[in-house]
Every structure is written in structure tokens, then in C-alpha cells.
Amino acid sequence: MPAIMELMQLAIEENMKAFLSAAEIAAVKHSMGLDQTLIEDGSYFLIEAESEGKTVLVGCGGWGRRRTLYGGDQSSGRDDSFSDPLTEPARIRAMYTHPDWTRRGIGRLLLQLGEEAARQAGFKSIELGATVAGLPLYENCGYVEFDRDQHVAADGTESLVIKMRKQL
């Protein structure tokens, strides 16, 4: 868990610099982070690689069969009840790539793993809540925007969440 949380913080702080101001990055942290239900459900993937003789965590992300679309353990408004695969979408959740490993297929691999697992669980569609930084990857992987949500954290800070979906 500490390694996952460290990767998440590093990815948020570094990978979003080209898209968001420092204040916007601080705000988006309220709608992102570790969601332990994904780990407990066995639907969270870790991607490791060898670097300088050590195994390092270079990416993490997963899929969820619960109704919560985005957010970490600390996020308000969660709905952890299970979705019906016959009538509701699965969710791609909590995708992060180490800044030194972006543009190497880590995100695409995580999406493929999540989509395949959701398909095997009987889901016909999948949705996600994208940040501006993740939008190009998701569009390139066939996701289509259907809504935008201005997430307001408990302290009043706002961040944009782009809701996207894909048929499986």
C-alpha cells in the first residue's frame, strides 16, 4: 500500500504539470487516490519493471464492479454497491503511471487488463472518470466522452472529471 500511494502522488504531481496549474493539481488530489475496495475485490493491477537491477512499481490501475466511478477512500459521495453486469457498466479506476515510464504502454496495458476482466465478469460496457491528462490515452483506446463533472471536495476545491464510456 505505501508503494502504491507513493506512485499515485508522484504521478499526480508530475504527470499533470503539462495540463494543470499547481493549484489545480492540489485540487485534483481530493478526487484521486487509493481505493482499498479495488484491492479487496482483487481487481487492481500492479505493473512492475526492472530498473537499475531493482524491481520498481511503474504503474497501477484496475477495474471495479461497484458503482463508484472515481475517487479514493477519502472521497465523499461513494456508492460501493455492486453494479449489475447485465444493465450497468463496469468501471476503470485509479490509473497511475510513474513519470519515468509514461508513453511506454503501461496505461494501455492496464486498460486492456481491466477491460478483459470486466468482459469475463459479464459486463457489456465500461466507464471511467478521466482527468485532462488522461483524456488522450482514453480517446486513443476507444473511450467516448459523455459528460463532465465539476468535483467539489470537502474543502471547496474543484476539479474536472471527464466521464467516458466504451462498449466491451
N, C-alpha and C positions, 0 to 999 in steps of 0.2 A: 504494500500500500504506500509506504513512503516513496518508493521509486516511481510509482505511477503519479502520485501527487507532484513530485518534483518535475517530472516530464511535462505534466499539464501546465504548471506555472511557467516553465521555460518556453513552452510552445505558445502560450497566450502572450507572454511578454515580447517574444522575439518575432514570431511569425505574423503578427498583426501590425507591426510597425509600418509597413508599406501601405496599410489600408486605414488605420485609425490613429487618432492623436493619443497622447499619453493619458489624457482624461477619459477618452472613450475606451481605451484598453482597461483602465481601472474600473470603469462601469461594467464592461462586459464580464469581468471576473465574477460578478454577482449572479450571472445566469449560466455559469460554466463550472465544471469541477467534477470531482469524484462522485459517482452514484453507486453506492455499495450494492444496490439491488441487482445491478448488472453482473457483478461478481458472484453474488449469492445464487443468481439464476444460472450461472455457468455460460453466460452469453457475452462475455467480454474477452477480447483477444489482446495478447501482448506480442509484439514483433521485436525480436532481438537480433543483433548482428555482432560480428566480431570486429573490433576496432582496437588497434594497437595491442593485440594479444589479450584483450578483455572482452567479455560478453557485455554488451550495453543494450539498454532498452531504447529503441529508436521510434517506436510507435505503439499506440494503443487505441482501441475503439471497439465498439460492439453493436449489438442489436438488442432490442427489447421487445418482449411480448406484452409489456404493460403500457397503459395509456399515456404515461408521461412522455412528452415529446422532447424536452430538453431540460437541462439543469442538473445541478449536483445535489448532494444530500441536504445542503443548506437552503435550496431554492423553495420558495413558497408556491402554493398552487399545484402541487404534485398530485397525480392520480395514479397510484400504484396498483390499481385493479388490473386484471388481465383483459387484454383485447380478445375478441372473438375472431379467429383467423378467417372465418367464412365471410364476415361482413366488415371487419375493421383492418387497418394496416398494422404491420409491424413497424418498429422504429429503429433507425440508425441512430446511435447515441455515442456521445463522448469521444469524438475522434481527435487525436492529437499526434503530431509528428515532431520529432526532435528537429530543431532548426538546422542542424548539420546534415540531416537526412531528407530534407524536402526535395521534391522533384525526382525521386528515385523509385516511385511506385508504391510507397508504403501506404498512402491513403487509398489508392486504388485497390490494393490487396485487402485492406481492412473492409472496404465496401463489398468486395466480392465474397469475403468470408461471411459477413453479416447477411448479405442477400441470399446466399446459398443456404445458410442455416434457417433463415426465415421461410424460405421456399420449402425446405424439408419439413418444417413445422406446420405447413399447410396454408401459409399466408399467400395471398394473391397480389398484394401491393405493400409498399413500404414508404414511410415518410421520414423526414428529418427536419431539424431546425438548424439552418446554416448561418454562419457569420458571413460578413462581406468577404473575409479572407478565404473561406471555404467554397464560396459560390462558384468560381471557375472549375474546380475539381468536380463538384456535383453536377454541374451542367454538362461537362465533358463525359460524365458517366451515365447520362440519360435522365437525370432528375429534372423536373419541371416545377418552376415556382408557381404556387397557387395562392399565397397570402404573405403578408408581412405583419409582424407583431412588434410593438414597442414594449419590451420587457421593462418593468419598473421594479427595482429592488426595494427592500425594506427601508433603505436609507434615502430613497427617492431618485437614485441614479437610473438613467435609462440606457438601454442598448437595443439595437435592432436584431431581430431574429427573422430570417427569411425561411418561410415554410415551403418545403419542396416534397414532391412525391414521384414515385416510379412504379410501374406495373412489373410484377415479377414473372 
